[in-house]
C-alpha cells in the first residue's frame, strides 16, 4: 500500500517567516497539530507542531500581562522554533515504511515530498490507522479467528478451507511473527456469512485440527467514521 493513496493531500502550510501567533491560529482553524514550513521558493524547510508552540510560549508563571504575551508570540517567527530538515517520505514509499519511521523517530506525522522536492501531502498517524482498519476488514463485520500455525506453505489454506466449508467468506488474512514461537506464525482471518447455527461446529473443528487462539466479533455500533 503506497503513501500516495493514503496521505492527506490538502496540506495546510506556513511560510518560515510567519509568526507563531499565525501558526497557532491556523492549527485551531483547521484542527491540526502539525504544519509543514516552506521557504520563499515553496520548498520544505521544516515542520512546526503544537508542542513546539507550547514549548515556545512563556510560562504561566510569567509576570507578563496578556497583551505582552500576544506581542511576543506575534514577533516570534516559525523558523526560530520549527524542526529543520524533518523526516519525510516519498509518495511511492509504502505506508509500512512510513509507520516504521514514525515509530523509530517518535514522530506523529511525515511530510510527503516528491523527488524534485515538492511537498505533495502529509502522512499522519491517523492515516496509518485508516490503513490498518482497511486491511483488517473490520468495517466489513464478520468474525476474527486467530491461530498459531506452522510457518510452511499451505498451512493458511488448510484453515481457510475449513472456514469456507462452514459457509464462511474470507475478507482479510493477516500474519505476524513477533510473538509466535520459532517455526510458527500467528495468523488472523476475518470471515463473513457464518451463521450462529454453524459457528459452534466450526469452532469445534478448528480447535480439533489447529492451534486455535481465539475468535472475536467486534461491536462497532456508533464507531463508524465518515
N, CA, C and O of each residue as an XYZ file, in Angstrom:
904
protein
N       0.850     -1.180      0.000
C       0.000      0.000      0.000
C       0.896      1.244      0.000
O       1.751      1.411      0.870
N       0.686      2.095     -0.976
C       1.581      3.234     -1.159
C       1.078      4.484     -0.445
O      -0.124      4.718     -0.315
N       2.040      5.272      0.008
C       1.734      6.506      0.726
C       0.820      7.410     -0.093
O      -0.088      8.030      0.461
N       1.043      7.495     -1.394
C       0.282      8.435     -2.227
C      -1.214      8.143     -2.248
O      -2.018      9.028     -2.543
N      -1.588      6.902     -1.934
C      -3.003      6.542     -1.937
C      -3.690      6.814     -0.598
O      -4.917      6.762     -0.514
N      -2.915      7.102      0.448
C      -3.474      7.234      1.794
C      -3.110      8.545      2.485
O      -3.681      8.864      3.529
N      -2.188      9.299      1.936
C      -1.766     10.543      2.582
C      -2.875     11.582      2.538
O      -3.793     11.484      1.723
N      -2.793     12.567      3.403
C      -3.692     13.724      3.372
C      -3.123     14.709      2.352
O      -2.006     15.202      2.512
N      -3.895     14.989      1.308
C      -3.380     15.798      0.201
C      -3.602     17.291      0.389
O      -2.808     18.095     -0.099
N      -4.655     17.674      1.080
C      -4.931     19.102      1.288
C      -4.136     19.582      2.500
O      -4.655     19.675      3.612
N      -2.866     19.883      2.251
C      -1.955     20.220      3.336
C      -1.962     21.712      3.629
O      -1.802     22.538      2.731
N      -2.148     22.036      4.887
C      -2.025     23.423      5.340
C      -0.549     23.684      5.601
O       0.079     22.966      6.379
N       0.006     24.692      4.964
C       1.427     25.018      5.141
C       1.574     26.452      5.643
O       0.614     27.222      5.675
N       2.787     26.782      6.029
C       3.061     28.124      6.526
C       4.441     28.555      6.060
O       5.335     27.726      5.886
N       4.610     29.844      5.861
C       5.904     30.400      5.469
C       6.818     30.461      6.688
O       6.352     30.667      7.808
N       8.108     30.283      6.471
C       9.051     30.270      7.581
C       9.129     31.615      8.308
O       9.609     31.682      9.440
N       8.660     32.680      7.664
C       8.681     33.993      8.297
C       7.368     34.335      8.995
O       7.209     35.428      9.538
N       6.427     33.388      8.976
C       5.163     33.628      9.676
C       5.414     33.666     11.180
O       6.403     33.122     11.672
N       4.511     34.311     11.892
C       4.657     34.384     13.347
C       4.037     33.154     13.992
O       3.201     32.480     13.391
N       4.455     32.867     15.222
C       3.888     31.749     15.955
C       2.404     31.989     16.235
O       1.634     31.036     16.348
N       2.007     33.234     16.344
C       0.598     33.565     16.536
C      -0.212     33.103     15.324
O      -1.289     32.529     15.484
N       0.298     33.348     14.115
C      -0.396     32.934     12.898
C      -0.538     31.418     12.827
O      -1.598     30.896     12.483
N       0.549     30.720     13.157
C       0.523     29.260     13.109
C      -0.474     28.707     14.113
O      -1.219     27.776     13.810
N      -0.485     29.273     15.294
C      -1.409     28.826     16.325
C      -2.856     28.978     15.863
O      -3.686     28.098     16.090
N      -3.145     30.092     15.220
C      -4.496     30.328     14.714
C      -4.846     29.333     13.606
O      -5.969     28.834     13.551
N      -3.884     29.045     12.722
C      -4.111     28.072     11.653
C      -4.448     26.695     12.211
O      -5.363     26.026     11.732
N      -3.702     26.281     13.225
C      -3.938     24.967     13.820
C      -5.332     24.872     14.427
O      -6.009     23.851     14.309
N      -5.746     25.957     15.079
C      -7.083     25.963     15.680
C      -8.169     25.933     14.604
O      -9.153     25.204     14.731
N      -7.989     26.721     13.552
C      -8.985     26.798     12.492
C      -9.163     25.474     11.762
O     -10.280     25.097     11.409
N      -8.055     24.770     11.538
C      -8.101     23.527     10.759
C      -8.060     22.274     11.629
O      -8.078     21.158     11.108
N      -8.006     22.445     12.933
C      -7.992     21.320     13.876
C      -6.853     20.344     13.558
O      -7.073     19.139     13.437
N      -5.645     20.878     13.427
C      -4.464     20.074     13.124
C      -3.387     20.330     14.167
O      -3.450     21.306     14.915
N      -2.393     19.439     14.209
C      -1.361     19.536     15.241
C       0.035     19.787     14.677
O       0.985     20.005     15.428
N       0.151     19.753     13.357
C       1.466     19.977     12.753
C       1.297     20.670     11.409
O       0.329     20.431     10.687
N       2.253     21.531     11.089
C       2.182     22.292      9.837
C       3.560     22.296      9.169
O       4.529     22.745      9.782
N       3.671     21.809      7.936
C       4.933     21.903      7.203
C       5.291     23.370      6.947
O       4.414     24.206      6.725
N       6.574     23.663      6.982
C       7.063     25.034      6.797
C       7.795     25.121      5.466
O       8.684     24.315      5.189
N       7.425     26.097      4.641
C       8.029     26.277      3.325
C       8.832     27.573      3.275
O       8.542     28.535      3.986
N       9.849     27.571      2.414
C      10.608     28.811      2.219
C      10.000     29.611      1.075
O       8.948     29.244      0.551
N      10.649     30.690      0.690
C      10.097     31.572     -0.342
C       9.963     30.871     -1.689
O       9.155     31.287     -2.520
N      10.743     29.812     -1.918
C      10.689     29.068     -3.181
C       9.666     27.943     -3.127
O       9.511     27.191     -4.089
N       8.974     27.830     -2.011
C       7.952     26.801     -1.882
C       8.494     25.432     -1.536
O       7.795     24.431     -1.692
N       9.741     25.373     -1.066
C      10.351     24.094     -0.711
C      10.263     23.863      0.798
O      10.304     24.803      1.592
N      10.144     22.615      1.164
C      10.032     22.259      2.577
C      11.341     22.527      3.311
O      12.408     22.085      2.884
N      11.245     23.253      4.416
C      12.443     23.538      5.216
C      12.273     23.117      6.673
O      13.234     23.122      7.443
N      11.053     22.753      7.046
C      10.844     22.365      8.436
C       9.415     21.957      8.704
O       8.589     21.905      7.793
N       9.128     21.668      9.960
C       7.770     21.361     10.391
C       7.607     21.913     11.804
O       8.525     21.832     12.620
N       6.442     22.471     12.085
C       6.169     23.014     13.404
C       4.931     22.315     13.959
O       3.957     22.101     13.237
N       4.972     21.963     15.234
C       3.880     21.226     15.856
C       3.289     22.028     17.015
O       3.836     23.046     17.439
N       2.151     21.533     17.512
C       1.549     22.199     18.663
C       2.468     22.145     19.874
O       2.433     23.040     20.718
N       3.288     21.105     19.967
C       4.261     21.010     21.069
C       5.311     22.099     20.967
O       5.744     22.648     21.980
N       5.727     22.418     19.731
C       6.704     23.495     19.539
C       6.125     24.824     20.020
O       6.818     25.633     20.638
N       4.849     25.030     19.726
C       4.201     26.278     20.143
C       4.130     26.359     21.669
O       4.421     27.403     22.254
N       3.744     25.257     22.308
C       3.658     25.244     23.763
C       5.028     25.463     24.402
O       5.156     26.174     25.398
N       6.057     24.834     23.805
C       7.406     24.972     24.350
C       7.925     26.400     24.205
O       8.679     26.887     25.049
N       7.510     27.068     23.116
C       7.993     28.432     22.863
C       7.203     29.480     23.620
O       7.668     30.608     23.784
N       6.013     29.122     24.083
C       5.170     30.089     24.785
C       5.716     30.352     26.181
O       6.254     29.441     26.810
N       5.592     31.560     26.670
C       6.057     31.886     28.029
C       5.327     31.045     29.070
O       4.177     30.653     28.872
N       5.995     30.781     30.158
C       5.402     30.005     31.245
C       4.201     30.721     31.848
O       4.121     31.950     31.842
N       3.261     29.920     32.372
C       2.097     30.512     33.042
C       2.512     31.326     34.266
O       1.758     32.166     34.757
N       3.721     31.060     34.745
C       4.194     31.770     35.943
C       4.781     33.142     35.610
O       5.221     33.873     36.497
N       4.782     33.480     34.317
C       5.371     34.750     33.917
C       4.592     35.936     34.492
O       3.396     35.836     34.766
N       5.277     37.034     34.665
C       4.638     38.258     35.169
C       4.107     39.117     34.021
O       3.520     40.172     34.263
N       4.305     38.676     32.773
C       3.829     39.453     31.637
C       2.298     39.420     31.579
O       1.675     38.411     31.909
N       1.704     40.540     31.155
C       0.248     40.530     31.000
C      -0.111     39.949     29.635
O       0.779     39.675     28.829
N      -1.407     39.758     29.364
C      -1.855     39.078     28.164
C      -1.426     39.805     26.889
O      -1.117     39.167     25.883
N      -1.408     41.122     26.930
C      -1.019     41.894     25.744
C       0.464     41.691     25.423
O       0.854     41.606     24.259
N       1.268     41.617     26.463
C       2.705     41.392     26.253
C       2.951     39.984     25.725
O       3.840     39.779     24.899
N       2.165     39.004     26.200
C       2.302     37.625     25.720
C       1.976     37.540     24.231
O       2.711     36.933     23.453
N       0.862     38.159     23.852
C       0.473     38.154     22.447
C       1.519     38.866     21.585
O       1.793     38.466     20.454
N       2.084     39.912     22.140
C       3.115     40.647     21.394
C       4.329     39.765     21.125
O       4.867     39.745     20.018
N       4.748     39.037     22.156
C       5.901     38.150     21.998
C       5.637     37.066     20.960
O       6.494     36.776     20.125
N       4.447     36.469     21.017
C       4.109     35.416     20.054
C       3.988     35.962     18.637
O       4.274     35.253     17.671
N       3.572     37.201     18.509
C       3.450     37.799     17.181
C       4.816     38.122     16.584
O       4.964     38.209     15.365
N       5.814     38.300     17.450
C       7.160     38.620     16.976
C       8.014     37.360     16.759
O       8.968     37.383     15.982
N       7.671     36.270     17.443
C       8.440     35.034     17.325
C       8.139     34.364     15.988
O       6.980     34.074     15.688
N       9.162     34.117     15.191
C       8.982     33.548     13.860
C       9.035     32.018     13.893
O       9.687     31.412     14.744
N       8.335     31.428     12.948
C       8.287     29.965     12.851
C       9.688     29.377     12.700
O      10.008     28.358     13.311
N      10.510     30.016     11.893
C      11.845     29.472     11.627
C      12.692     29.350     12.898
O      13.666     28.597     12.930
N      12.314     30.096     13.944
C      13.082     30.064     15.184
C      12.756     28.855     16.057
O      13.556     28.489     16.919
N      11.616     28.238     15.854
C      11.212     27.129     16.729
C      10.922     25.835     15.960
O      10.782     24.779     16.577
N      10.828     25.896     14.630
C      10.477     24.710     13.845
C      11.578     23.655     13.925
O      12.723     23.956     14.259
N      11.209     22.421     13.613
C      12.192     21.352     13.437
C      12.684     21.424     12.004
O      11.912     21.238     11.064
N      13.964     21.692     11.839
C      14.522     21.843     10.495
C      14.816     20.472      9.878
O      15.085     19.501     10.584
N      14.757     20.420      8.541
C      15.038     19.183      7.799
C      14.301     17.985      8.407
O      14.937     17.013      8.817
N      12.981     18.047      8.469
C      12.224     16.964      9.104
C      12.312     15.664      8.323
O      12.642     15.665      7.137
N      12.014     14.557      8.990
C      11.931     13.264      8.318
C      10.777     13.322      7.327
O       9.720     13.876      7.629
N      10.980     12.754      6.153
C       9.961     12.770      5.106
C       9.833     11.390      4.473
O      10.656     10.503      4.702
N       8.780     11.229      3.672
C       8.625     10.026      2.862
C       8.289     10.453      1.443
O       7.824     11.566      1.202
N       8.535      9.544      0.516
C       8.212      9.744     -0.892
C       6.799      9.202     -1.142
O       6.402      8.231     -0.498
N       6.037      9.799     -2.051
C       4.693      9.272     -2.319
C       4.694      7.830     -2.799
O       3.684      7.137     -2.679
N       5.831      7.367     -3.347
C       5.921      5.983     -3.817
C       6.390      5.021     -2.722
O       6.460      3.814     -2.956
N       6.710      5.531     -1.542
C       7.071      4.662     -0.421
C       5.831      3.928      0.080
O       4.702      4.344     -0.183
N       6.050      2.843      0.798
C       4.914      2.122      1.367
C       4.472      2.768      2.679
O       5.255      3.425      3.365
N       3.209      2.565      3.004
C       2.691      3.045      4.282
C       3.433      2.370      5.422
O       3.658      2.974      6.471
N       3.817      1.102      5.212
C       4.554      0.375      6.242
C       5.878      1.068      6.573
O       6.259      1.172      7.739
N       6.573      1.539      5.537
C       7.834      2.253      5.762
C       7.573      3.535      6.549
O       8.322      3.872      7.466
N       6.509      4.242      6.187
C       6.168      5.476      6.910
C       5.902      5.182      8.385
O       6.333      5.930      9.263
N       5.189      4.088      8.650
C       4.881      3.718     10.035
C       6.147      3.387     10.808
O       6.276      3.752     11.977
N       7.082      2.696     10.162
C       8.349      2.342     10.811
C       9.137      3.602     11.165
O       9.707      3.696     12.252
N       9.169      4.563     10.250
C       9.880      5.823     10.517
C       9.245      6.551     11.705
O       9.949      7.045     12.586
N       7.914      6.611     11.722
C       7.224      7.282     12.828
C       7.558      6.630     14.161
O       7.809      7.319     15.149
N       7.560      5.307     14.188
C       7.868      4.592     15.425
C       9.330      4.794     15.838
O       9.625      5.071     17.001
N      10.240      4.651     14.862
C      11.667      4.735     15.167
C      12.090      6.142     15.586
O      12.917      6.312     16.482
N      11.516      7.142     14.929
C      11.917      8.528     15.181
C      10.993      9.254     16.157
O      11.214     10.417     16.494
N       9.938      8.536     16.611
C       8.999      9.105     17.583
C       8.364     10.411     17.084
O       8.326     11.418     17.792
N       7.870     10.357     15.849
C       7.142     11.489     15.278
C       5.752     11.015     14.882
O       5.549      9.835     14.596
N       4.793     11.944     14.867
C       3.404     11.578     14.600
C       2.943     11.944     13.200
O       1.789     11.706     12.843
N       3.836     12.521     12.407
C       3.465     12.889     11.050
C       4.695     13.095     10.191
O       5.739     13.522     10.683
N       4.574     12.788      8.895
C       5.690     12.911      7.965
C       5.252     13.667      6.710
O       4.306     13.241      6.047
N       5.912     14.777      6.365
C       5.635     15.417      5.082
C       5.951     14.457      3.943
O       6.919     13.699      4.012
N       5.143     14.491      2.909
C       5.369     13.644      1.738
C       5.948     14.524      0.637
O       5.305     15.466      0.175
N       7.165     14.202      0.227
C       7.901     15.058     -0.707
C       8.338     14.242     -1.926
O       8.932     13.173     -1.792
N       8.033     14.766     -3.118
C       8.470     14.120     -4.350
C       9.977     14.281     -4.522
O      10.608     15.094     -3.846
N      10.542     13.496     -5.433
C      11.996     13.516     -5.640
C      12.501     14.895     -6.069
O      13.642     15.250     -5.777
N      11.663     15.673     -6.758
C      12.097     17.016     -7.175
C      11.963     18.038     -6.057
O      12.286     19.212     -6.236
N      11.489     17.589     -4.912
C      11.462     18.445     -3.737
C      10.139     19.101     -3.417
O      10.052     19.877     -2.465
N       9.104     18.808     -4.190
C       7.802     19.434     -3.957
C       7.020     18.693     -2.874
O       6.977     17.463     -2.854
N       6.407     19.456     -1.982
C       5.545     18.888     -0.951
C       4.201     18.551     -1.588
O       3.561     19.418     -2.184
N       3.765     17.282     -1.462
C       2.515     16.856     -2.096
C       1.491     16.327     -1.092
O       0.358     16.027     -1.467
N       1.882     16.212      0.183
C       0.938     15.691      1.171
C       1.596     15.540      2.526
O       2.741     15.943      2.735
N       0.844     14.949      3.444
C       1.396     14.632      4.753
C       0.790     13.313      5.204
O      -0.404     13.071      5.025
N       1.621     12.470      5.787
C       1.187     11.165      6.285
C       1.212     11.221      7.802
O       2.268     11.422      8.401
N       0.053     11.044      8.428
C      -0.042     11.136      9.876
C      -0.377      9.781     10.489
O      -0.677      8.820      9.781
N      -0.319      9.724     11.805
C      -0.721      8.504     12.497
C      -2.173      8.164     12.192
O      -2.528      6.991     12.072
N      -3.015      9.191     12.066
C      -4.415      8.952     11.736
C      -4.562      8.264     10.396
O      -5.423      7.399     10.233
N      -3.717      8.644      9.414
C      -3.755      7.998      8.104
C      -3.332      6.540      8.210
O      -3.903      5.674      7.548
N      -2.327      6.269      9.045
C      -1.878      4.889      9.253
C      -3.001      4.068      9.881
O      -3.196      2.907      9.520
N      -3.743      4.664     10.820
C      -4.873      3.964     11.436
C      -5.932      3.627     10.392
O      -6.545      2.560     10.446
N      -6.150      4.546      9.430
C      -7.127      4.279      8.367
C      -6.704      3.078      7.536
O      -7.537      2.265      7.138
N      -5.407      2.971      7.276
C      -4.894      1.817      6.527
C      -5.107      0.532      7.324
O      -5.519     -0.490      6.774
N      -4.824      0.595      8.619
C      -4.987     -0.582      9.476
C      -6.423     -1.086      9.448
O      -6.664     -2.281      9.271
N      -7.383     -0.171      9.623
C      -8.778     -0.600      9.628
C      -9.205     -1.122      8.259
O     -10.081     -1.982      8.165
N      -8.587     -0.604      7.199
C      -8.932     -1.061      5.853
C      -8.436     -2.480      5.596
O      -9.196     -3.329      5.129
N      -7.159     -2.744      5.899
C      -6.600     -4.059      5.561
C      -7.123     -5.159      6.478
O      -7.101     -6.332      6.105
N      -7.590     -4.802      7.669
C      -8.144     -5.832      8.550
C      -9.575     -6.183      8.167
O     -10.081     -7.233      8.564
N     -10.238     -5.311      7.394
C     -11.613     -5.578      7.008
C     -12.602     -5.445      8.144
O     -13.713     -5.966      8.052
N     -12.228     -4.759      9.216
C     -13.070     -4.700     10.408
C     -14.430     -4.066     10.128
O     -15.430     -4.463     10.726
N     -14.480     -3.081      9.222
C     -15.760     -2.449      8.922
C     -16.674     -3.338      8.090
O     -17.857     -3.040      7.928
N     -16.122     -4.436      7.560
C     -16.944     -5.383      6.826
C     -17.710     -6.308      7.765
O     -18.577     -7.071      7.340
N     -17.374     -6.225      9.041
C     -18.048     -7.072     10.024
C     -17.455     -8.467     10.053
O     -16.275     -8.653      9.758
N     -18.271     -9.447     10.409
C     -17.805    -10.821     10.457
C     -17.099    -11.169     11.753
O     -17.208    -10.461     12.754
N     -16.371    -12.279     11.710
C     -15.703    -12.810     12.902
C     -14.209    -12.927     12.626
O     -13.795    -13.369     11.555
N     -13.406    -12.522     13.611
C     -11.952    -12.661     13.507
C     -11.526    -13.939     14.216
O     -11.857    -14.149     15.383
N     -10.778    -14.805     13.498
C     -10.249    -16.045     14.049
C      -8.729    -15.943     14.116
O      -8.092    -15.528     13.148
N      -8.150    -16.316     15.244
C      -6.700    -16.230     15.425
C      -6.116    -17.622     15.670
O      -6.685    -18.431     16.402
N      -4.956    -17.884     15.036
C      -4.310    -19.195     15.124
C      -2.805    -19.043     15.285
O      -2.231    -18.006     14.952
N      -2.186    -20.081     15.794
C      -0.733    -20.221     15.752
C      -0.461    -21.392     14.821
O      -0.726    -22.543     15.165
N       0.069    -21.093     13.637
C       0.242    -22.104     12.601
C       1.705    -22.312     12.258
O       2.534    -21.421     12.444
N       2.012    -23.495     11.756
C       3.364    -23.772     11.267
C       3.683    -22.836     10.113
O       2.828    -22.561      9.271
N       4.902    -22.356     10.080
C       5.331    -21.452      9.022
C       5.751    -22.274      7.808
O       6.937    -22.412      7.509
N       4.758    -22.811      7.123
C       5.009    -23.635      5.938
C       3.948    -23.355      4.891
O       2.864    -22.861      5.201
N       4.268    -23.671      3.669
C       3.334    -23.462      2.576
C       2.072    -24.303      2.771
O       2.154    -25.494      3.074
N       0.926    -23.688      2.598
C      -0.341    -24.410      2.672
C      -1.026    -24.397      4.014
O      -2.188    -24.792      4.113
N      -0.330    -23.945      5.070
C      -0.939    -24.004      6.405
C      -2.142    -23.063      6.522
O      -3.119    -23.386      7.198
N      -2.073    -21.920      5.875
C      -3.201    -20.981      5.926
C      -4.377    -21.509      5.106
O      -5.531    -21.383      5.516
N      -4.083    -22.097      3.955
C      -5.143    -22.636      3.105
C      -5.940    -23.715      3.831
O      -7.154    -23.818      3.659
N      -5.256    -24.515      4.641
C      -5.950    -25.576      5.370
C      -7.009    -24.994      6.299
O      -8.125    -25.506      6.385
N      -6.646    -23.923      6.991
C      -7.600    -23.269      7.881
C      -8.717    -22.618      7.076
O      -9.895    -22.760      7.403
N      -8.336    -21.903      6.023
C      -9.323    -21.212      5.197
C     -10.341    -22.186      4.611
O     -11.530    -21.874      4.540
N      -9.885    -23.350      4.196
C     -10.796    -24.348      3.617
C     -11.839    -24.808      4.637
O     -13.001    -25.025      4.292
N     -11.415    -24.955      5.891
C     -12.369    -25.368      6.929
C     -13.423    -24.282      7.138
O     -14.615    -24.572      7.241
N     -12.968    -23.020      7.198
C     -13.911    -21.913      7.387
C     -14.889    -21.843      6.222
O     -16.085    -21.636      6.427
N     -14.393    -22.013      5.013
C     -15.271    -21.969      3.836
C     -16.266    -23.131      3.846
O     -17.407    -22.977      3.410
N     -15.840    -24.274      4.334
C     -16.730    -25.442      4.348
C     -17.932    -25.243      5.268
O     -18.930    -25.956      5.163
N     -17.826    -24.268      6.169
C     -18.937    -23.951      7.073
C     -19.683    -22.692      6.622
O     -20.427    -22.092      7.397
N     -19.476    -22.302      5.366
C     -20.201    -21.174      4.796
C     -19.520    -19.832      4.923
O     -20.085    -18.821      4.506
N     -18.320    -19.787      5.486
C     -17.626    -18.516      5.681
C     -17.003    -17.970      4.414
O     -16.550    -18.728      3.556
N     -16.982    -16.650      4.299
C     -16.309    -15.967      3.191
C     -15.234    -15.067      3.776
O     -15.536    -14.156      4.547
N     -13.980    -15.318      3.412
C     -12.859    -14.581      3.983
C     -12.802    -13.155      3.442
O     -12.933    -12.935      2.238
N     -12.606    -12.190      4.337
C     -12.473    -10.796      3.932
C     -11.073    -10.250      4.190
O     -10.703     -9.223      3.622
N     -10.292    -10.910      5.031
C      -8.904    -10.486      5.229
C      -8.095    -11.610      5.867
O      -8.616    -12.429      6.624
N      -6.804    -11.624      5.536
C      -5.858    -12.580      6.127
C      -4.597    -11.810      6.483
O      -3.973    -11.206      5.612
N      -4.215    -11.826      7.760
C      -3.009    -11.147      8.224
C      -2.139    -12.123      8.991
O      -2.648    -13.041      9.634
N      -0.827    -11.933      8.927
C       0.093    -12.788      9.668
C       1.093    -11.948     10.445
O       1.379    -10.805     10.092
N       1.621    -12.547     11.522
C       2.616    -11.868     12.348
C       3.565    -12.904     12.934
O       3.149    -14.004     13.297
N       4.852    -12.543     13.025
C       5.857    -13.437     13.592
C       6.335    -12.970     14.964
O       7.042    -13.704     15.655
N       5.957    -11.761     15.364
C       6.557    -11.131     16.538
C       6.394    -11.924     17.823
O       7.333    -11.997     18.615
N       5.237    -12.517     18.054
C       5.003    -13.231     19.320
C       4.868    -14.742     19.133
O       4.538    -15.460     20.078
N       5.120    -15.218     17.931
C       4.990    -16.657     17.661
C       6.315    -17.376     17.916
O       7.380    -16.785     17.736
N       6.263    -18.645     18.333
C       7.496    -19.416     18.524
C       8.233    -19.603     17.192
O       7.639    -19.442     16.126
N       9.489    -19.931     17.253
C      10.282    -20.159     16.049
C       9.657    -21.285     15.234
O       9.301    -22.334     15.770
N       9.529    -21.051     13.944
C       8.935    -22.050     13.067
C       7.426    -21.922     12.940
O       6.786    -22.696     12.229
N       6.856    -20.927     13.643
C       5.411    -20.717     13.599
C       5.122    -19.248     13.295
O       6.020    -18.407     13.318
N       3.888    -18.967     13.018
C       3.431    -17.590     12.832
C       2.000    -17.483     13.328
O       1.243    -18.453     13.289
N       1.639    -16.298     13.794
C       0.262    -16.045     14.175
C      -0.505    -15.590     12.942
O      -0.047    -14.728     12.192
N      -1.666    -16.175     12.744
C      -2.471    -15.887     11.555
C      -3.861    -15.435     11.998
O      -4.475    -16.037     12.880
N      -4.345    -14.363     11.369
C      -5.632    -13.779     11.720
C      -6.514    -13.722     10.482
O      -6.203    -13.021      9.519
N      -7.605    -14.456     10.513
C      -8.528    -14.496      9.384
C      -9.874    -13.926      9.797
O     -10.443    -14.320     10.816
N     -10.377    -12.993      8.996
C     -11.706    -12.430      9.258
C     -12.657    -12.984      8.205
O     -12.357    -12.964      7.011
N     -13.811    -13.482      8.661
C     -14.751    -14.123      7.748
C     -16.174    -13.645      7.997
O     -16.570    -13.378      9.131
N     -16.931    -13.545      6.913
C     -18.342    -13.186      6.967
C     -19.203    -14.415      6.677
O     -18.704    -15.497      6.367
N     -20.506    -14.206      6.789
C     -21.524    -15.187      6.378
C     -21.522    -16.472      7.196
O     -21.996    -17.502      6.718
N     -21.005    -16.434      8.408
C     -21.051    -17.616      9.273
C     -22.254    -17.465     10.197
O     -22.298    -16.557     11.027
N     -23.194    -18.329     10.054
C     -24.416    -18.221     10.838
C     -24.176    -18.662     12.276
O     -23.233    -19.396     12.569
N     -25.041    -18.202     13.157
C     -24.933    -18.591     14.569
C     -25.125    -20.091     14.741
O     -24.613    -20.677     15.695
N     -25.866    -20.724     13.814
C     -26.066    -22.175     13.874
C     -24.804    -22.929     13.490
O     -24.520    -23.987     14.051
N     -24.039    -22.394     12.533
C     -22.827    -23.070     12.052
C     -21.605    -22.802     12.918
O     -20.648    -23.577     12.896
N     -21.627    -21.701     13.690
C     -20.442    -21.303     14.438
C     -19.947    -22.364     15.427
O     -18.747    -22.639     15.449
N     -20.804    -22.967     16.237
C     -20.304    -23.969     17.198
C     -19.568    -25.132     16.541
O     -18.514    -25.549     17.020
N     -20.116    -25.656     15.450
C     -19.450    -26.780     14.779
C     -18.151    -26.335     14.123
O     -17.181    -27.092     14.090
N     -18.126    -25.094     13.595
C     -16.894    -24.564     13.007
C     -15.813    -24.445     14.072
O     -14.683    -24.880     13.856
N     -16.143    -23.865     15.211
C     -15.165    -23.710     16.286
C     -14.650    -25.064     16.759
O     -13.459    -25.220     17.030
N     -15.542    -26.033     16.856
C     -15.140    -27.368     17.301
C     -14.118    -27.977     16.345
O     -13.125    -28.559     16.780
N     -14.362    -27.843     15.049
C     -13.436    -28.407     14.054
C     -12.102    -27.655     14.053
O     -11.039    -28.268     13.965
N     -12.164    -26.322     14.153
C     -10.923    -25.536     14.159
C     -10.051    -25.886     15.364
O      -8.833    -26.014     15.239
N     -10.673    -26.037     16.516
C      -9.927    -26.357     17.741
C      -9.346    -27.764     17.705
O      -8.307    -28.019     18.314
N      -9.999    -28.672     17.001
C      -9.516    -30.057     16.943
C      -8.377    -30.230     15.944
O      -7.578    -31.157     16.074
N      -8.295    -29.347     14.949
C      -7.316    -29.526     13.879
C      -6.124    -28.567     13.950
O      -5.064    -28.856     13.394
N      -6.291    -27.434     14.630
C      -5.243    -26.410     14.613
C      -4.995    -25.858     16.014
O      -5.765    -26.108     16.941
N      -3.895    -25.097     16.148
C      -3.640    -24.384     17.404
C      -4.491    -23.108     17.351
O      -4.072    -22.077     16.824
N      -5.685    -23.216     17.909
C      -6.658    -22.129     17.870
C      -6.431    -21.206     19.062
O      -6.338    -21.669     20.198
N      -6.342    -19.895     18.805
C      -6.078    -18.939     19.881
C      -7.355    -18.295     20.418
O      -7.604    -18.322     21.624
N      -8.157    -17.724     19.538
C      -9.396    -17.083     19.979
C     -10.224    -16.676     18.772
O      -9.754    -16.739     17.636
N     -11.461    -16.257     19.026
C     -12.281    -15.643     17.997
C     -13.009    -14.453     18.614
O     -13.367    -14.473     19.792
N     -13.223    -13.420     17.806
C     -13.839    -12.180     18.280
C     -14.781    -11.649     17.205
O     -14.461    -11.668     16.017
N     -15.940    -11.177     17.638
C     -16.854    -10.470     16.746
C     -16.961     -9.044     17.273
O     -17.612     -8.804     18.290
N     -16.326     -8.097     16.586
C     -16.250     -6.709     17.047
C     -17.614     -6.027     16.996
O     -18.369     -6.186     16.037
N     -17.907     -5.284     18.020
C     -19.120     -4.463     18.060
C     -18.719     -3.019     17.784
O     -18.072     -2.381     18.614
N     -19.104     -2.503     16.613
C     -18.675     -1.169     16.187
C     -19.827     -0.181     16.095
O     -19.685      0.876     15.481
N     -20.952     -0.505     16.689
C     -22.090      0.391     16.608
C     -21.736      1.766     17.152
O     -21.248      1.895     18.275
N     -21.985      2.792     16.346
C     -21.697      4.159     16.761
C     -20.254      4.573     16.556
O     -19.883      5.696     16.899
N     -19.412      3.674     15.991
C     -17.993      3.982     15.817
C     -17.594      4.140     14.363
O     -16.412      4.327     14.073
N     -18.546      4.071     13.436
C     -18.229      4.237     12.026
C     -17.733      5.653     11.780
O     -18.298      6.613     12.302
N     -16.683      5.782     10.990
C     -16.153      7.106     10.649
C     -16.697      7.566      9.318
O     -17.055      6.759      8.460
N     -16.753      8.884      9.157
C     -17.278      9.422      7.915
C     -16.228      9.518      6.840
O     -16.522      9.956      5.728
